[in-house]
Amino acid sequence: MEALKTVILVLIGFGSGIVIAGAVFAFIAIIGVVPRLAQKTKTENCIMLYEEAIILGGIFGTTTMVFDYYLPIGKTLTIIASLAIGIFYGIIAVSLAEILDVIPILSRRGRLQTGIKYFILSIALGKMAGSVLYYFVPGFFY
């Protein structure tokens, strides 16, 4: 009886994970991050590579939550990976803001005619400062 309960819980957890992962990938596809990124960087021929990297990153991220393993990649590669993760989160946030037209609405209501690029830069720097505090100040996240 206990084994059947465990099997059912595993199937529910696995099914829930698949649904959530599908929703996240659909969200990324709907807001058009990959084509927009390829268009801005003039790398339209690498769209498949971008999509595969997102999928592999999702799989890798999921396995780190299930399995406890250590990759001895050193400080330099850890910094590069952290920077890539931060850039990805930034791209998602800016793409979502662009899709929802948050920045034009804020500029219209706030009567911002000039300095929009500084507004966006301040948001990005604020996110970066929060990340630095989270990772480098012990006990900050409690």
Stockholm file with secondary structure:
# STOCKHOLM 1.0

chainA/1-142         MEALKTVILVLIGFGSGIVIAGAVFAFIAIIGVVPRLAQKTKTENCIMLYEEAIILGGIFGTTTMVFDYYLPIGKTLTIIASLAIGIFYGIIAVSLAEILDVIPILSRRGRLQTGIKYFILSIALGKMAGSVLYYFVPGFFY
#=GR chainA/1-142 SS CHHHHHHHHHHHHHHHHHHHHHHHHHHHHHTTHHHHHHHHHTCGGGHHHHHHHHHHHHHHHHHHHHSCCCCCCHHHHHHHHHHHHHHHHHHHHHHHHHHTTHHHHHHHHTTCCSCHHHHHHHHHHHHHHHHHHHHHSTTTTC
#=GC SS_cons         CHHHHHHHHHHHHHHHHHHHHHHHHHHHHHTTHHHHHHHHHTCGGGHHHHHHHHHHHHHHHHHHHHSCCCCCCHHHHHHHHHHHHHHHHHHHHHHHHHHTTHHHHHHHHTTCCSCHHHHHHHHHHHHHHHHHHHHHSTTTTC
//
